[in-house]
Amino acid sequence: MENWGLVGKGLIALGVVLVMIGAYLALGFPFPPLGRLPGDIRIERENFHFYFPLTTCLLLSGVLSLILWALSKLK
């Protein structure tokens, strides 16, 4: 790998994002309602619980794709 500087910048950006999320949670702010969005599949029966966060997965996939696309444009 020739461009270690780009990897370093990406790791620094990831670290900054993680610190911001950690500070947000440490200050006691509520976490967004991920996992309870409309479109998430939830089936509850007497002896059976099934949960599949479909909308949450799609939303997180879209956000992650945008972040990776933006990082690829920094070259």
N, C-alpha and C positions, 0 to 999 in steps of 0.2 A: 504494500500500500504506500503510495507516494505522498499522499496529502494528509499527513497526521495532524496538521493544523486545523483542518476542517473537523476532524473527529474530536479534537480538543474543544473547539468552539461549541460543537453539539453537546458534549458532556457538560460544559459550563452552563449552557442554556437549560439543559435538563436539570442540573443542580439548582439553578435559580428558581425554576418552576416548582421543584419539590420543596424548597425552602419556603416559598410563598404559600403553597398548599399547607405545609406544616404549621406555619404561623397563623394562617386562617383558622385551622382546626384547634390549635392550642389556645387561641383567644376565645374559644367557646362559641364561635359562629356555627349555625347549623349547616350540615352538609346538604348539598342540593338533593332533591328527591330522586336520585338515580336508583333505578330498580323498582320504582313505583310510578312509572310513566304510563300514560294511556297507550295501549297497544301491547303492553307486557302481558304475557299469558300466565294466568293464575287459576289453577283448578284446586278447589278444596272440597274434599269429601270427608266422611266420618273418620275413616282410618287411612286416608291418603291425601297427601299434599304434593302438588306439582307446580313448579314455578319456572318459567323461562322468560328472561328479560329481553324480548325481541327488540322492542323499540330502544331500550338502553344500549343494546349491542350495536344497533345501526347508528345511533347517535355517536357513540364513542368511536366507532370505526370511521365515521365521517370526519370527526374532529382530528383523530390521529392521522388520517390521510391528508388533511389540510396542513397539519403541522409538518409532516414529512415532505410534502410538496414544497412548502415554503423553505424548509431547510435545504432542499435540493437546488432551489433557485439562488441560494447564497454563494454558490461556487463562483 
